[in-house]
Amino acid sequence: MKGKDKGIILFEKYPDIVGVQQLMEMLQIGQVLAYKLVKSGEIQSRKIGREYKIPKQSVVEYILKETEDKKD
């Protein structure tokens, strides 16, 4: 099973598009860091109205990237 597929299974209870609150739960982080990650573009998102919409796949890719960076 590929890395991205494992991430999808890990977060299978979450919808394909999540908000900041769900991102906080997924990564077990606080609100300040969650907004920092989406505003900086480290986790891809779109702002629609007043809310950020974050593809679940972007969260998985962020985790995989962080894991690879720690291996190097």
Secondary structure, 3 states (H helix, E strand, C coil): CCHHHHHHHHCCCCCCEECHHHHHHHHCCCHHHHHHHHHHCCCCCEEECCEEEEEHHHHHHHHHHHHHHHHC
